[in-house]
């Protein structure tokens, strides 16, 4: 029972963590970058240890080479002097030194080769990881751009379907404004129809008469002739009596 509860708790925890990961992919990328830096640091520490081993082998080889030269010189010198026993000891030491030197040289060659392979593997792994991270960052940016574009398109589609609809706010505002405009036009028409045009005509005639009087007074003061108004000429012609037609025959009495 306890194991089942543990598995269930782990399942819920895994679902919760998976949800967080899906909601925060950028945080995952940053975490992987930090993890990569830590792995590189640990790898470099181990590589430094291996490099120290290579340096120690190199130093031992140099020491053995120097020892070999000294043993060769001592063995030859004692052999020339006839000290066979001493020369034999130095010859034995020389043999052991050469065997150790050969072994160290092989170890150094193998260590150098291993070091180069490790450095190459590190560089390739780091480069590949960096390329994956950069690809994920580009994918993240592209995903965000596509999501924003999709959201804008959805908003535009919703706006097209909603603006201008039967229950849209803009349609109601247009209806209200049309009603107010028509009502204002009707009020203006009613107000204009109630104006007393007779009084307006009377005021206009009065102003015209006052203008004629002022003009006559001006002409009298300066001895000028006032020409007849253009509007009066047709009226005078219309009011003139028709000419009498004379009959050329004898007059006939009514009786």
FIKOLZA-1660 file (N, C-alpha, C; in steps of 0.1 Angstrom, whole numbers, plus 5000, padded with zeros to 4 digits):
% residues 255
   i   px   py   pz ch aa at
   1 5008 4988 5000  A  X  N
   1 5000 5000 5000  A  X CA
   1 5009 5013 5000  A  X  C
   2 5019 5012 5008  A  X  N
   2 5028 5024 5009  A  X CA
   2 5035 5026 4996  A  X  C
   3 5039 5015 4989  A  X  N
   3 5045 5016 4976  A  X CA
   3 5036 5022 4966  A  X  C
   4 5023 5018 4966  A  X  N
   4 5013 5024 4957  A  X CA
   4 5011 5039 4959  A  X  C
   5 5010 5043 4972  A  X  N
   5 5009 5057 4975  A  X CA
   5 5021 5065 4970  A  X  C
   6 5033 5058 4972  A  X  N
   6 5045 5065 4968  A  X CA
   6 5045 5067 4952  A  X  C
   7 5041 5056 4945  A  X  N
   7 5040 5057 4931  A  X CA
   7 5030 5068 4926  A  X  C
   8 5019 5068 4933  A  X  N
   8 5009 5078 4930  A  X CA
   8 5014 5093 4932  A  X  C
   9 5021 5094 4944  A  X  N
   9 5026 5108 4947  A  X CA
   9 5037 5112 4936  A  X  C
  10 5045 5102 4933  A  X  N
  10 5055 5105 4922  A  X CA
  10 5049 5108 4909  A  X  C
  11 5037 5101 4906  A  X  N
  11 5030 5105 4893  A  X CA
  11 5025 5119 4893  A  X  C
  12 5018 5123 4904  A  X  N
  12 5013 5136 4905  A  X CA
  12 5024 5147 4905  A  X  C
  13 5035 5144 4912  A  X  N
  13 5046 5153 4912  A  X CA
  13 5052 5154 4898  A  X  C
  14 5053 5143 4890  A  X  N
  14 5059 5143 4877  A  X CA
  14 5049 5151 4868  A  X  C
  15 5036 5149 4869  A  X  N
  15 5027 5157 4861  A  X CA
  15 5028 5172 4864  A  X  C
  16 5030 5175 4877  A  X  N
  16 5031 5190 4881  A  X CA
  16 5044 5196 4875  A  X  C
  17 5055 5188 4876  A  X  N
  17 5067 5193 4871  A  X CA
  17 5067 5194 4856  A  X  C
  18 5060 5184 4849  A  X  N
  18 5059 5185 4834  A  X CA
  18 5051 5197 4830  A  X  C
  19 5040 5200 4838  A  X  N
  19 5033 5212 4835  A  X CA
  19 5041 5225 4836  A  X  C
  20 5049 5226 4847  A  X  N
  20 5058 5237 4849  A  X CA
  20 5068 5238 4837  A  X  C
  21 5073 5227 4833  A  X  N
  21 5083 5227 4822  A  X CA
  21 5077 5232 4809  A  X  C
  22 5064 5227 4806  A  X  N
  22 5058 5232 4794  A  X CA
  22 5055 5247 4795  A  X  C
  23 5051 5252 4807  A  X  N
  23 5048 5266 4808  A  X CA
  23 5060 5275 4808  A  X  C
  24 5072 5269 4811  A  X  N
  24 5084 5278 4812  A  X CA
  24 5095 5271 4805  A  X  C
  25 5094 5270 4792  A  X  N
  25 5105 5264 4784  A  X CA
  25 5118 5272 4784  A  X  C
  26 5117 5286 4785  A  X  N
  26 5129 5294 4786  A  X CA
  26 5137 5291 4799  A  X  C
  27 5130 5289 4810  A  X  N
  27 5137 5285 4822  A  X CA
  27 5144 5272 4821  A  X  C
  28 5138 5263 4814  A  X  N
  28 5145 5250 4811  A  X CA
  28 5158 5252 4803  A  X  C
  29 5157 5260 4793  A  X  N
  29 5169 5263 4785  A  X CA
  29 5180 5269 4794  A  X  C
  30 5176 5279 4802  A  X  N
  30 5186 5285 4811  A  X CA
  30 5192 5275 4821  A  X  C
  31 5184 5266 4826  A  X  N
  31 5188 5256 4835  A  X CA
  31 5198 5246 4828  A  X  C
  32 5195 5243 4815  A  X  N
  32 5204 5234 4808  A  X CA
  32 5218 5241 4805  A  X  C
  33 5217 5254 4802  A  X  N
  33 5230 5261 4800  A  X CA
  33 5238 5261 4813  A  X  C
  34 5232 5263 4824  A  X  N
  34 5239 5263 4837  A  X CA
  34 5244 5249 4840  A  X  C
  35 5236 5239 4837  A  X  N
  35 5241 5225 4838  A  X CA
  35 5253 5222 4829  A  X  C
  36 5253 5227 4817  A  X  N
  36 5264 5225 4808  A  X CA
  36 5276 5232 4813  A  X  C
  37 5275 5244 4819  A  X  N
  37 5287 5251 4825  A  X CA
  37 5293 5243 4836  A  X  C
  38 5284 5237 4845  A  X  N
  38 5289 5229 4856  A  X CA
  38 5296 5216 4851  A  X  C
  39 5290 5210 4841  A  X  N
  39 5297 5198 4835  A  X CA
  39 5310 5201 4829  A  X  C
  40 5311 5212 4822  A  X  N
  40 5324 5216 4816  A  X CA
  40 5334 5219 4827  A  X  C
  41 5330 5225 4838  A  X  N
  41 5339 5228 4849  A  X CA
  41 5344 5215 4855  A  X  C
  42 5335 5205 4857  A  X  N
  42 5340 5192 4863  A  X CA
  42 5349 5185 4853  A  X  C
  43 5345 5185 4841  A  X  N
  43 5354 5178 4831  A  X CA
  43 5367 5185 4830  A  X  C
  44 5368 5198 4831  A  X  N
  44 5381 5205 4830  A  X CA
  44 5389 5202 4843  A  X  C
  45 5383 5200 4854  A  X  N
  45 5390 5196 4866  A  X CA
  45 5397 5182 4864  A  X  C
  46 5389 5172 4859  A  X  N
  46 5394 5159 4856  A  X CA
  46 5405 5159 4846  A  X  C
  47 5403 5168 4836  A  X  N
  47 5413 5169 4825  A  X CA
  47 5426 5175 4831  A  X  C
  48 5424 5184 4840  A  X  N
  48 5436 5190 4846  A  X CA
  48 5444 5180 4854  A  X  C
  49 5437 5171 4861  A  X  N
  49 5443 5160 4868  A  X CA
  49 5451 5151 4859  A  X  C
  50 5444 5147 4847  A  X  N
  50 5451 5139 4837  A  X CA
  50 5464 5146 4832  A  X  C
  51 5462 5159 4829  A  X  N
  51 5474 5167 4824  A  X CA
  51 5485 5167 4834  A  X  C
  52 5482 5168 4847  A  X  N
  52 5492 5167 4858  A  X CA
  52 5499 5153 4858  A  X  C
  53 5492 5143 4855  A  X  N
  53 5498 5130 4854  A  X CA
  53 5507 5129 4842  A  X  C
  54 5504 5136 4831  A  X  N
  54 5512 5136 4819  A  X CA
  54 5525 5144 4822  A  X  C
  55 5524 5155 4829  A  X  N
  55 5535 5163 4833  A  X CA
  55 5545 5155 4842  A  X  C
  56 5539 5147 4851  A  X  N
  56 5547 5139 4861  A  X CA
  56 5555 5128 4853  A  X  C
  57 5548 5122 4843  A  X  N
  57 5555 5112 4835  A  X CA
  57 5566 5119 4827  A  X  C
  58 5564 5130 4822  A  X  N
  58 5574 5137 4814  A  X CA
  58 5586 5141 4823  A  X  C
  59 5584 5145 4835  A  X  N
  59 5595 5148 4844  A  X CA
  59 5602 5135 4848  A  X  C
  60 5595 5124 4850  A  X  N
  60 5602 5111 4853  A  X CA
  60 5610 5107 4842  A  X  C
  61 5605 5108 4830  A  X  N
  61 5613 5104 4818  A  X CA
  61 5626 5112 4817  A  X  C
  62 5625 5125 4819  A  X  N
  62 5637 5133 4818  A  X CA
  62 5647 5129 4829  A  X  C
  63 5642 5126 4841  A  X  N
  63 5651 5121 4852  A  X CA
  63 5657 5108 4848  A  X  C
  64 5649 5099 4843  A  X  N
  64 5655 5086 4839  A  X CA
  64 5665 5087 4828  A  X  C
  65 5662 5096 4818  A  X  N
  65 5672 5098 4807  A  X CA
  65 5685 5103 4813  A  X  C
  66 5684 5112 4822  A  X  N
  66 5697 5117 4828  A  X CA
  66 5704 5106 4836  A  X  C
  67 5696 5098 4843  A  X  N
  67 5702 5087 4851  A  X CA
  67 5708 5077 4841  A  X  C
  68 5701 5074 4830  A  X  N
  68 5707 5065 4820  A  X CA
  68 5721 5070 4815  A  X  C
  69 5722 5082 4812  A  X  N
  69 5734 5088 4807  A  X CA
  69 5745 5086 4818  A  X  C
  70 5742 5089 4830  A  X  N
  70 5752 5087 4841  A  X CA
  70 5756 5073 4843  A  X  C
  71 5746 5064 4842  A  X  N
  71 5749 5049 4844  A  X CA
  71 5758 5044 4833  A  X  C
  72 5755 5049 4821  A  X  N
  72 5763 5045 4809  A  X CA
  72 5777 5049 4811  A  X  C
  73 5779 5062 4816  A  X  N
  73 5793 5067 4818  A  X CA
  73 5800 5059 4829  A  X  C
  74 5793 5056 4840  A  X  N
  74 5799 5049 4851  A  X CA
  74 5802 5035 4847  A  X  C
  75 5793 5028 4840  A  X  N
  75 5796 5014 4836  A  X CA
  75 5808 5013 4827  A  X  C
  76 5808 5022 4818  A  X  N
  76 5820 5022 4808  A  X CA
  76 5833 5025 4815  A  X  C
  77 5833 5035 4825  A  X  N
  77 5845 5039 4832  A  X CA
  77 5850 5027 4840  A  X  C
  78 5841 5021 4848  A  X  N
  78 5846 5010 4857  A  X CA
  78 5850 4998 4848  A  X  C
  79 5843 4996 4837  A  X  N
  79 5847 4985 4828  A  X CA
  79 5861 4987 4823  A  X  C
  80 5864 4999 4819  A  X  N
  80 5878 5002 4814  A  X CA
  80 5888 5000 4825  A  X  C
  81 5884 5004 4837  A  X  N
  81 5894 5003 4848  A  X CA
  81 5895 4988 4853  A  X  C
  82 5887 4980 4848  A  X  N
  82 5887 4965 4852  A  X CA
  82 5879 4962 4864  A  X  C
  83 5871 4972 4868  A  X  N
  83 5862 4969 4880  A  X CA
  83 5850 4962 4875  A  X  C
  84 5851 4949 4873  A  X  N
  84 5840 4942 4867  A  X CA
  84 5828 4941 4876  A  X  C
  85 5830 4939 4889  A  X  N
  85 5819 4938 4898  A  X CA
  85 5811 4951 4899  A  X  C
  86 5818 4962 4900  A  X  N
  86 5812 4975 4901  A  X CA
  86 5805 4978 4888  A  X  C
  87 5812 4975 4877  A  X  N
  87 5806 4978 4864  A  X CA
  87 5793 4970 4862  A  X  C
  88 5794 4957 4867  A  X  N
  88 5782 4948 4866  A  X CA
  88 5770 4954 4874  A  X  C
  89 5772 4960 4885  A  X  N
  89 5761 4966 4893  A  X CA
  89 5755 4978 4885  A  X  C
  90 5765 4986 4880  A  X  N
  90 5760 4998 4872  A  X CA
  90 5752 4994 4860  A  X  C
  91 5757 4983 4854  A  X  N
  91 5751 4978 4842  A  X CA
  91 5737 4973 4845  A  X  C
  92 5735 4966 4857  A  X  N
  92 5722 4961 4861  A  X CA
  92 5712 4973 4864  A  X  C
  93 5718 4983 4871  A  X  N
  93 5710 4995 4873  A  X CA
  93 5706 5002 4860  A  X  C
  94 5715 5002 4850  A  X  N
  94 5712 5008 4837  A  X CA
  94 5701 5000 4830  A  X  C
  95 5702 4987 4831  A  X  N
  95 5691 4979 4825  A  X CA
  95 5677 4982 4831  A  X  C
  96 5677 4983 4845  A  X  N
  96 5664 4986 4851  A  X CA
  96 5659 5000 4848  A  X  C
  97 5669 5009 4847  A  X  N
  97 5665 5023 4844  A  X CA
  97 5660 5024 4829  A  X  C
  98 5666 5016 4820  A  X  N
  98 5661 5016 4807  A  X CA
  98 5647 5010 4806  A  X  C
  99 5645 4999 4813  A  X  N
  99 5632 4993 4813  A  X CA
  99 5621 5002 4818  A  X  C
 100 5624 5009 4829  A  X  N
 100 5615 5018 4835  A  X CA
 100 5613 5030 4826  A  X  C
 101 5623 5035 4819  A  X  N
 101 5622 5046 4810  A  X CA
 101 5613 5042 4798  A  X  C
 102 5615 5030 4793  A  X  N
 102 5607 5025 4782  A  X CA
 102 5592 5024 4786  A  X  C
 103 5590 5019 4798  A  X  N
 103 5576 5019 4803  A  X CA
 103 5570 5032 4805  A  X  C
 104 5578 5042 4810  A  X  N
 104 5573 5055 4812  A  X CA
 104 5570 5062 4798  A  X  C
 105 5579 5059 4789  A  X  N
 105 5576 5065 4776  A  X CA
 105 5563 5060 4769  A  X  C
 106 5561 5047 4771  A  X  N
 106 5548 5042 4766  A  X CA
 106 5536 5048 4773  A  X  C
 107 5537 5049 4786  A  X  N
 107 5527 5055 4794  A  X CA
 107 5524 5070 4790  A  X  C
 108 5536 5077 4787  A  X  N
 108 5534 5091 4783  A  X CA
 108 5528 5092 4770  A  X  C
 109 5532 5083 4761  A  X  N
 109 5525 5083 4747  A  X CA
 109 5510 5080 4748  A  X  C
 110 5507 5070 4756  A  X  N
 110 5493 5067 4758  A  X CA
 110 5485 5079 4765  A  X  C
 111 5492 5085 4775  A  X  N
 111 5485 5096 4782  A  X CA
 111 5483 5108 4773  A  X  C
 112 5493 5111 4765  A  X  N
 112 5492 5122 4756  A  X CA
 112 5481 5120 4746  A  X  C
 113 5480 5107 4741  A  X  N
 113 5469 5104 4731  A  X CA
 113 5456 5105 4738  A  X  C
 114 5455 5100 4750  A  X  N
 114 5442 5101 4758  A  X CA
 114 5438 5115 4761  A  X  C
 115 5448 5123 4764  A  X  N
 115 5445 5138 4767  A  X CA
 115 5440 5145 4755  A  X  C
 116 5446 5142 4743  A  X  N
 116 5441 5148 4731  A  X CA
 116 5427 5144 4728  A  X  C
 117 5424 5131 4730  A  X  N
 117 5411 5125 4727  A  X CA
 117 5400 5132 4737  A  X  C
 118 5404 5133 4749  A  X  N
 118 5395 5139 4759  A  X CA
 118 5392 5154 4756  A  X  C
 119 5403 5161 4752  A  X  N
 119 5400 5175 4748  A  X CA
 119 5391 5176 4736  A  X  C
 120 5394 5167 4726  A  X  N
 120 5385 5167 4714  A  X CA
 120 5371 5164 4717  A  X  C
 121 5369 5153 4726  A  X  N
 121 5356 5149 4730  A  X CA
 121 5349 5161 4737  A  X  C
 122 5356 5167 4746  A  X  N
 122 5350 5179 4753  A  X CA
 122 5346 5190 4744  A  X  C
 123 5354 5193 4734  A  X  N
 123 5351 5204 4725  A  X CA
 123 5339 5200 4716  A  X  C
 124 5339 5188 4712  A  X  N
 124 5328 5183 4703  A  X CA
 124 5315 5183 4711  A  X  C
 125 5315 5178 4723  A  X  N
 125 5303 5178 4732  A  X CA
 125 5298 5191 4735  A  X  C
 126 5307 5200 4739  A  X  N
 126 5303 5214 4742  A  X CA
 126 5298 5221 4730  A  X  C
 127 5304 5219 4719  A  X  N
 127 5299 5226 4706  A  X CA
 127 5285 5220 4703  A  X  C
 128 5283 5207 4704  A  X  N
 128 5270 5202 4701  A  X CA
 128 5259 5206 4710  A  X  C
 129 5263 5207 4723  A  X  N
 129 5253 5211 4733  A  X CA
 129 5250 5226 4731  A  X  C
 130 5260 5234 4728  A  X  N
 130 5257 5248 4725  A  X CA
 130 5248 5250 4712  A  X  C
 131 5251 5242 4702  A  X  N
 131 5242 5243 4690  A  X CA
 131 5228 5239 4693  A  X  C
 132 5226 5228 4702  A  X  N
 132 5213 5224 4705  A  X CA
 132 5206 5235 4713  A  X  C
 133 5213 5242 4722  A  X  N
 133 5207 5252 4730  A  X CA
 133 5203 5264 4722  A  X  C
 134 5212 5268 4712  A  X  N
 134 5209 5279 4703  A  X CA
 134 5197 5276 4694  A  X  C
 135 5197 5263 4690  A  X  N
 135 5185 5259 4682  A  X CA
 135 5172 5260 4690  A  X  C
 136 5173 5256 4702  A  X  N
 136 5161 5256 4711  A  X CA
 136 5157 5271 4713  A  X  C
 137 5167 5280 4715  A  X  N
 137 5164 5294 4717  A  X CA
 137 5157 5300 4704  A  X  C
 138 5163 5296 4692  A  X  N
 138 5156 5301 4680  A  X CA
 138 5142 5295 4679  A  X  C
 139 5141 5282 4682  A  X  N
 139 5127 5276 4681  A  X CA
 139 5118 5283 4691  A  X  C
 140 5123 5287 4703  A  X  N
 140 5115 5293 4713  A  X CA
 140 5110 5307 4708  A  X  C
 141 5120 5314 4702  A  X  N
 141 5116 5327 4696  A  X CA
 141 5106 5326 4685  A  X  C
 142 5108 5316 4676  A  X  N
 142 5099 5314 4665  A  X CA
 142 5085 5310 4670  A  X  C
 143 5085 5301 4681  A  X  N
 143 5072 5297 4686  A  X CA
 143 5065 5309 4692  A  X  C
 144 5072 5318 4700  A  X  N
 144 5065 5329 4705  A  X CA
 144 5060 5338 4694  A  X  C
 145 5068 5340 4683  A  X  N
 145 5063 5348 4672  A  X CA
 145 5050 5342 4666  A  X  C
 146 5050 5329 4664  A  X  N
 146 5039 5323 4658  A  X CA
 146 5027 5323 4667  A  X  C
 147 5029 5322 4680  A  X  N
 147 5018 5323 4690  A  X CA
 147 5012 5337 4690  A  X  C
 148 5021 5347 4689  A  X  N
 148 5016 5361 4689  A  X CA
 148 5008 5363 4676  A  X  C
 149 5013 5358 4664  A  X  N
 149 5007 5360 4652  A  X CA
 149 4993 5353 4652  A  X  C
 150 4993 5341 4657  A  X  N
 150 4980 5333 4658  A  X CA
 150 4970 5341 4667  A  X  C
 151 4975 5346 4678  A  X  N
 151 4966 5354 4686  A  X CA
 151 4960 5366 4680  A  X  C
 152 4969 5373 4672  A  X  N
 152 4964 5385 4665  A  X CA
 152 4954 5381 4654  A  X  C
 153 4957 5370 4647  A  X  N
 153 4947 5366 4637  A  X CA
 153 4934 5362 4643  A  X  C
 154 4934 5355 4655  A  X  N
 154 4922 5351 4661  A  X CA
 154 4915 5364 4666  A  X  C
 155 4922 5374 4671  A  X  N
 155 4916 5386 4675  A  X CA
 155 4909 5393 4663  A  X  C
 156 4917 5393 4651  A  X  N
 156 4911 5400 4639  A  X CA
 156 4899 5393 4634  A  X  C
 157 4899 5379 4635  A  X  N
 157 4887 5372 4631  A  X CA
 157 4875 5375 4640  A  X  C
 158 4878 5376 4653  A  X  N
 158 4867 5379 4662  A  X CA
 158 4862 5393 4660  A  X  C
 159 4871 5403 4657  A  X  N
 159 4867 5416 4654  A  X CA
 159 4858 5417 4641  A  X  C
 160 4862 5410 4631  A  X  N
 160 4855 5410 4619  A  X CA
 160 4841 5404 4620  A  X  C
 161 4840 5394 4629  A  X  N
 161 4827 5388 4631  A  X CA
 161 4818 5395 4640  A  X  C
 162 4824 5404 4649  A  X  N
 162 4816 5411 4659  A  X CA
 162 4813 5425 4655  A  X  C
 163 4823 5432 4649  A  X  N
 163 4820 5446 4645  A  X CA
 163 4810 5446 4634  A  X  C
 164 4800 5455 4636  A  X  N
 164 4789 5456 4626  A  X CA
 164 4778 5446 4628  A  X  C
 165 4778 5438 4638  A  X  N
 165 4768 5428 4641  A  X CA
 165 4755 5435 4646  A  X  C
 166 4744 5427 4647  A  X  N
 166 4731 5433 4651  A  X CA
 166 4732 5438 4665  A  X  C
 167 4739 5432 4674  A  X  N
 167 4739 5437 4688  A  X CA
 167 4752 5444 4691  A  X  C
 168 4759 5449 4681  A  X  N
 168 4772 5455 4684  A  X CA
 168 4770 5469 4689  A  X  C
 169 4780 5473 4697  A  X  N
 169 4779 5486 4704  A  X CA
 169 4779 5497 4693  A  X  C
 170 4788 5496 4683  A  X  N
 170 4789 5506 4673  A  X CA
 170 4776 5508 4665  A  X  C
 171 4769 5497 4663  A  X  N
 171 4756 5498 4656  A  X CA
 171 4746 5505 4664  A  X  C
 172 4746 5503 4677  A  X  N
 172 4737 5510 4686  A  X CA
 172 4740 5525 4686  A  X  C
 173 4753 5528 4687  A  X  N
 173 4757 5542 4687  A  X CA
 173 4753 5549 4674  A  X  C
 174 4755 5542 4663  A  X  N
 174 4751 5548 4650  A  X CA
 174 4736 5550 4650  A  X  C
 175 4728 5541 4655  A  X  N
 175 4714 5543 4656  A  X CA
 175 4710 5554 4664  A  X  C
 176 4716 5556 4676  A  X  N
 176 4713 5567 4685  A  X CA
 176 4716 5580 4678  A  X  C
 177 4728 5581 4671  A  X  N
 177 4732 5594 4665  A  X CA
 177 4723 5597 4653  A  X  C
 178 4719 5587 4646  A  X  N
 178 4709 5589 4635  A  X CA
 178 4696 5595 4640  A  X  C
 179 4691 5589 4651  A  X  N
 179 4679 5594 4656  A  X CA
 179 4680 5608 4661  A  X  C
 180 4691 5612 4668  A  X  N
 180 4693 5625 4673  A  X CA
 180 4694 5635 4661  A  X  C
 181 4701 5631 4650  A  X  N
 181 4703 5640 4639  A  X CA
 181 4689 5642 4632  A  X  C
 182 4681 5632 4630  A  X  N
 182 4668 5634 4624  A  X CA
 182 4659 5643 4633  A  X  C
 183 4660 5641 4646  A  X  N
 183 4652 5649 4655  A  X CA
 183 4656 5664 4654  A  X  C
 184 4669 5666 4654  A  X  N
 184 4674 5680 4653  A  X CA
 184 4670 5686 4640  A  X  C
 185 4671 5679 4629  A  X  N
 185 4666 5684 4616  A  X CA
 185 4652 5687 4616  A  X  C
 186 4643 5679 4622  A  X  N
 186 4629 5682 4623  A  X CA
 186 4626 5694 4632  A  X  C
 187 4633 5696 4643  A  X  N
 187 4631 5708 4651  A  X CA
 187 4635 5721 4643  A  X  C
 188 4646 5720 4635  A  X  N
 188 4650 5731 4627  A  X CA
 188 4640 5735 4617  A  X  C
 189 4634 5725 4611  A  X  N
 189 4623 5727 4601  A  X CA
 189 4611 5733 4607  A  X  C
 190 4607 5728 4619  A  X  N
 190 4595 5734 4625  A  X CA
 190 4598 5749 4629  A  X  C
 191 4610 5751 4634  A  X  N
 191 4613 5765 4638  A  X CA
 191 4614 5775 4626  A  X  C
 192 4619 5770 4615  A  X  N
 192 4619 5779 4603  A  X CA
 192 4605 5781 4597  A  X  C
 193 4596 5772 4599  A  X  N
 193 4582 5774 4594  A  X CA
 193 4574 5783 4602  A  X  C
 194 4578 5785 4615  A  X  N
 194 4571 5794 4624  A  X CA
 194 4575 5809 4623  A  X  C
 195 4585 5812 4614  A  X  N
 195 4589 5826 4613  A  X CA
 195 4579 5834 4605  A  X  C
 196 4575 5847 4610  A  X  N
 196 4566 5856 4603  A  X CA
 196 4573 5863 4592  A  X  C
 197 4570 5858 4580  A  X  N
 197 4577 5863 4568  A  X CA
 197 4571 5877 4564  A  X  C
 198 4559 5880 4568  A  X  N
 198 4553 5893 4565  A  X CA
 198 4560 5904 4572  A  X  C
 199 4564 5901 4585  A  X  N
 199 4571 5911 4592  A  X CA
 199 4585 5913 4586  A  X  C
 200 4591 5903 4582  A  X  N
 200 4604 5904 4575  A  X CA
 200 4603 5911 4563  A  X  C
 201 4593 5909 4554  A  X  N
 201 4591 5917 4542  A  X CA
 201 4589 5932 4545  A  X  C
 202 4581 5935 4556  A  X  N
 202 4578 5948 4559  A  X CA
 202 4591 5956 4563  A  X  C
 203 4600 5949 4571  A  X  N
 203 4612 5954 4575  A  X CA
 203 4621 5957 4563  A  X  C
 204 4621 5948 4554  A  X  N
 204 4629 5949 4542  A  X CA
 204 4625 5961 4533  A  X  C
 205 4611 5963 4532  A  X  N
 205 4606 5974 4524  A  X CA
 205 4609 5987 4531  A  X  C
 206 4608 5987 4545  A  X  N
 206 4611 5999 4552  A  X CA
 206 4626 6003 4550  A  X  C
 207 4635 5994 4551  A  X  N
 207 4649 5997 4549  A  X CA
 207 4651 6002 4535  A  X  C
 208 4644 5996 4525  A  X  N
 208 4646 6001 4511  A  X CA
 208 4641 6015 4509  A  X  C
 209 4629 6018 4515  A  X  N
 209 4624 6032 4515  A  X CA
 209 4633 6042 4521  A  X  C
 210 4639 6038 4533  A  X  N
 210 4648 6047 4539  A  X CA
 210 4660 6050 4531  A  X  C
 211 4665 6039 4524  A  X  N
 211 4676 6041 4515  A  X CA
 211 4673 6050 4503  A  X  C
 212 4661 6049 4497  A  X  N
 212 4657 6058 4486  A  X CA
 212 4656 6072 4491  A  X  C
 213 4651 6074 4503  A  X  N
 213 4649 6088 4508  A  X CA
 213 4663 6094 4510  A  X  C
 214 4672 6086 4516  A  X  N
 214 4686 6091 4518  A  X CA
 214 4693 6094 4505  A  X  C
 215 4690 6086 4495  A  X  N
 215 4696 6088 4482  A  X CA
 215 4691 6101 4475  A  X  C
 216 4677 6103 4477  A  X  N
 216 4671 6115 4471  A  X CA
 216 4677 6128 4478  A  X  C
 217 4678 6127 4492  A  X  N
 217 4684 6138 4499  A  X CA
 217 4698 6141 4495  A  X  C
 218 4706 6131 4492  A  X  N
 218 4720 6133 4488  A  X CA
 218 4720 6139 4474  A  X  C
 219 4711 6135 4465  A  X  N
 219 4711 6140 4451  A  X CA
 219 4706 6155 4451  A  X  C
 220 4697 6158 4460  A  X  N
 220 4692 6172 4461  A  X CA
 220 4702 6181 4466  A  X  C
 221 4710 6176 4476  A  X  N
 221 4721 6184 4482  A  X CA
 221 4732 6187 4472  A  X  C
 222 4735 6178 4463  A  X  N
 222 4746 6180 4453  A  X CA
 222 4741 6183 4439  A  X  C
 223 4728 6185 4438  A  X  N
 223 4723 6189 4425  A  X CA
 223 4724 6178 4414  A  X  C
 224 4722 6166 4418  A  X  N
 224 4723 6155 4409  A  X CA
 224 4709 6149 4406  A  X  C
 225 4708 6143 4394  A  X  N
 225 4696 6137 4390  A  X CA
 225 4696 6122 4394  A  X  C
 226 4686 6118 4400  A  X  N
 226 4685 6104 4405  A  X CA
 226 4679 6096 4394  A  X  C
 227 4686 6087 4388  A  X  N
 227 4680 6078 4378  A  X CA
 227 4669 6069 4384  A  X  C
 228 4660 6066 4375  A  X  N
 228 4649 6058 4379  A  X CA
 228 4654 6044 4382  A  X  C
 229 4648 6038 4392  A  X  N
 229 4652 6024 4396  A  X CA
 229 4649 6015 4385  A  X  C
 230 4657 6005 4384  A  X  N
 230 4655 5995 4373  A  X CA
 230 4642 5987 4375  A  X  C
 231 4638 5986 4387  A  X  N
 231 4626 5978 4390  A  X CA
 231 4614 5986 4388  A  X  C
 232 4615 6000 4387  A  X  N
 232 4603 6008 4385  A  X CA
 232 4599 6009 4371  A  X  C
 233 4609 6008 4361  A  X  N
 233 4606 6010 4347  A  X CA
 233 4596 6001 4342  A  X  C
 234 4597 5988 4344  A  X  N
 234 4586 5979 4339  A  X CA
 234 4573 5982 4345  A  X  C
 235 4573 5986 4357  A  X  N
 235 4560 5989 4364  A  X CA
 235 4553 6002 4357  A  X  C
 236 4562 6012 4354  A  X  N
 236 4556 6024 4347  A  X CA
 236 4551 6021 4334  A  X  C
 237 4558 6013 4326  A  X  N
 237 4553 6009 4313  A  X CA
 237 4540 6001 4314  A  X  C
 238 4540 5993 4325  A  X  N
 238 4527 5985 4326  A  X CA
 238 4515 5994 4330  A  X  C
 239 4518 6005 4338  A  X  N
 239 4507 6013 4342  A  X CA
 239 4503 6024 4332  A  X  C
 240 4511 6027 4321  A  X  N
 240 4508 6037 4311  A  X CA
 240 4495 6033 4304  A  X  C
 241 4486 6043 4301  A  X  N
 241 4473 6040 4294  A  X CA
 241 4476 6037 4280  A  X  C
 242 4469 6029 4273  A  X  N
 242 4471 6026 4259  A  X CA
 242 4467 6038 4250  A  X  C
 243 4474 6040 4239  A  X  N
 243 4471 6052 4231  A  X CA
 243 4457 6050 4224  A  X  C
 244 4451 6062 4223  A  X  N
 244 4437 6063 4217  A  X CA
 244 4438 6061 4202  A  X  C
 245 4429 6053 4196  A  X  N
 245 4429 6051 4182  A  X CA
 245 4418 6060 4176  A  X  C
 246 4422 6068 4167  A  X  N
 246 4412 6077 4161  A  X CA
 246 4405 6071 4149  A  X  C
 247 4392 6073 4148  A  X  N
 247 4384 6067 4137  A  X CA
 247 4384 6077 4125  A  X  C
 248 4388 6073 4113  A  X  N
 248 4388 6082 4101  A  X CA
 248 4375 6084 4095  A  X  C
 249 4365 6076 4098  A  X  N
 249 4352 6078 4092  A  X CA
 249 4343 6088 4098  A  X  C
 250 4331 6091 4093  A  X  N
 250 4322 6101 4099  A  X CA
 250 4317 6097 4112  A  X  C
 251 4315 6107 4120  A  X  N
 251 4311 6103 4134  A  X CA
 251 4296 6099 4133  A  X  C
 252 4293 6089 4141  A  X  N
 252 4279 6084 4142  A  X CA
 252 4274 6087 4155  A  X  C
 253 4262 6093 4155  A  X  N
 253 4256 6097 4168  A  X CA
 253 4250 6085 4174  A  X  C
 254 4249 6085 4187  A  X  N
 254 4243 6073 4194  A  X CA
 254 4228 6072 4192  A  X  C
 255 4222 6084 4188  A  X  N
 255 4208 6084 4186  A  X CA
 255 4205 6078 4172  A  X  C
% end
